Amino acid sequence: MTCHLFALCIDANDPLGLARFWSGVLGWEMSDHPHDGIALLPSDDTGFRIRFLLTQEQKAGQNQMHFDLTSTSLEAEQETVTRSLGLGARHIDIGQRPQEDPVVLADPEGNEFCVIAPSNNFLADCGFIGALSCDGSQEVGYFWSEALGWPLVWDQDQDQETAIRSPRGGPKITWGGPPVRPKTGKNRLHVDLAPPVHGDQQAEVDRLISLGATRIDIGQGEASWVVMADPDGNEFCVLTPR
């Protein structure tokens, strides 16, 4: 058995405030489990929670990963945009054209996300979080397919775009192919992986290394989790078995 995607973690200057924003946008409830810290639990088939981790660092540059939120109608798309703006989001310009489909917003700490029009067929069978859209190479898409045991649902050699999705449904994870923006520091968003129940953390770390990951030091000290980087250098954590 492979590890599973336990959480998407977001570094935040105000974790509780950012959690309240995303709770309002997604309609997810706050976890009351002490091990979760400040976290939201999915109310659909998303399959992972969202954790908010305190950082003193200010956001710099565009994130390597963002949410694509889907819409079932033009009215629903506008309602999501209006609700997000009312909770503290703002419109941003990342070079998109005025006539392009997604409405690009940023949450109160500047993390980008997109609200996708109902005409988008690629995410039509996904939930409200249609995708975690990533800036990344074809190689890293292959890595994560093997790491999570999720099949490739898109693999376009011409543009080197890839996407994977859990066999149980939920969001897709997509990578846009080259050119990949250079990393300018630790990513503000990363994933936490959990080994199989009663599994072995070190065995899982060794397996991920065999697939192309590396162990890295970001100053975590004697933490119980192992910090790693995928082939594109994006950080992720392997937790202890639960």
GIKA-V12286 format. One line per field, one symbol per residue. ss: DSSP state (H for helix, E for strand, - for the rest). burial: I if it has 24 or more other ideal C-beta (glycine too) atoms within 12 Angstrom, else O. A space follows every 10 residues. Layout:
ss = ???
burial = ???
This chain:
ss = ---EEEEEEE EE--HHHHHH HHHHHH--EE ---HHH--EE E-------EE EEEE------ ----EEEEE- ---HHHHHHH HHHHHHH--E E--------- --EEEE---- -EEEE----- --------EE EEEE---HHH HHHHHHHH-- EEEEEE---- EEEEE----- -EEEE----- --------EE EEEE------ HHHHHHHHHH H--EE----- -----EEEE- ----EEEEE- --
burial = OIIIIIIIII IIOOIOOIIO IIIIIIOIOI OOOOOIIIII IIOOOIIIII IIIOIOOOIO OIIIIIIIII IOOOOOIOOI IOIIOOIOIO OIOOOOOOOO OIIIIIIIII IIIIIIIOOI OIIOOIIIII IIIIIIIIII IIIIIIIIOI OIIIOOOOOO IIIIIIOOOI IIIIIIIOOI OOIOOIIIII IIIIIOOOOO IOOIIOIIOO IIIOOIOOOO OOOOIIIIII IIIIIIIIII OO
